[in-house]
Amino acid sequence: MSFWWAVLGILGMAVITVITRSFFMLPKDEIPMPDWAKNGLRYAPLAALAAVIVPEIVLTQGQLISTWQDARIYATAAGTAYFFWKRGILGTILCGTAVMLALRIGLGW
């Protein structure tokens, strides 16, 4: 009997998710929003990305890094510098990865 309750619960959550997410697709006209809300939503993806990436760079096991011998700091700096120099995403990733690998493999950081 508990199996069917689990299946019913999963199906119920799926239906609720589909209904709540489809409200944005149902209207034929654009939903009117104030300009301040539209401007704020432009920065939402960047804020979400920063909220995920920054802790990975500056934290180790929930604590702030305590040494400058951490390859993540230099890889981030190199990737950021490359991005502002060339404005290319692939080059940014490759530059940061190259610095990270060089410091981890070469210096054992």
C-alpha positions in Angstrom: 0.0 0.0 0.0 2.9 2.4 0.7 4.1 2.0 -2.9 0.9 3.3 -4.3 1.0 6.3 -1.8 4.4 7.1 -3.1 3.3 6.9 -6.7 0.3 9.1 -5.9 2.5 11.6 -4.2 4.9 11.8 -7.1 2.1 12.2 -9.6 0.5 14.8 -7.5 3.7 16.8 -7.2 4.2 16.5 -10.9 0.7 17.9 -11.7 1.2 20.8 -9.3 4.6 21.6 -10.8 3.2 21.6 -14.4 0.2 23.7 -13.4 2.3 26.3 -11.5 4.9 26.6 -14.3 2.4 26.7 -17.1 0.8 30.0 -15.8 3.5 31.9 -17.7 2.7 30.1 -21.0 -1.1 30.4 -20.9 -1.7 34.1 -21.6 -1.5 35.1 -25.3 -0.5 38.7 -24.5 2.6 39.7 -22.5 1.9 40.1 -18.8 2.4 43.8 -17.9 5.2 44.4 -15.5 6.6 47.7 -14.1 10.0 48.8 -15.6 11.8 48.3 -12.2 10.7 44.6 -12.2 11.9 44.1 -15.8 15.2 45.7 -15.0 15.6 43.6 -11.9 14.9 40.4 -13.8 17.7 41.2 -16.2 20.2 40.6 -13.4 18.5 37.4 -12.0 20.6 34.9 -14.0 23.9 36.7 -13.1 22.9 36.8 -9.4 22.0 33.1 -9.4 25.3 32.2 -11.2 27.3 34.2 -8.7 25.5 32.6 -5.8 26.6 29.2 -7.1 30.1 30.0 -8.2 31.5 32.3 -5.6 31.2 29.9 -2.7 33.1 27.3 -4.7 36.0 29.7 -5.2 36.3 31.2 -1.7 35.3 28.3 0.6 36.8 25.0 1.5 34.7 22.6 3.5 32.4 25.5 4.6 35.3 27.7 5.8 36.9 30.7 4.0 40.2 29.7 2.4 43.1 30.6 4.8 46.0 30.4 2.4 47.1 32.2 -0.8 48.3 28.8 -2.1 45.0 27.9 -3.6 44.9 27.4 -7.3 41.2 28.5 -7.5 42.1 32.1 -6.7 44.7 32.4 -9.5 42.6 30.5 -12.0 39.7 32.8 -11.3 41.9 35.9 -11.6 43.4 34.6 -14.9 40.0 33.7 -16.4 38.6 37.1 -15.4 41.5 39.0 -16.9 41.2 37.0 -20.1 37.5 37.7 -20.3 38.0 41.4 -19.9 40.8 41.3 -22.4 39.2 39.3 -25.2 35.5 38.9 -24.2 35.5 35.2 -25.2 33.8 32.6 -23.0 35.7 29.6 -24.4 39.1 31.3 -24.0 38.1 32.3 -20.4 37.3 28.7 -19.5 40.5 27.4 -21.2 42.7 30.1 -19.5 41.3 29.4 -16.0 41.5 25.7 -16.5 45.2 25.9 -17.7 46.2 28.0 -14.7 44.4 25.7 -12.4 46.0 22.6 -13.8 49.5 24.2 -13.9 49.2 25.1 -10.3 47.7 21.8 -9.1 50.0 19.6 -11.1 53.1 21.7 -11.2 53.1 23.1 -7.6 50.9 20.5 -6.0 48.4 23.1 -4.7 
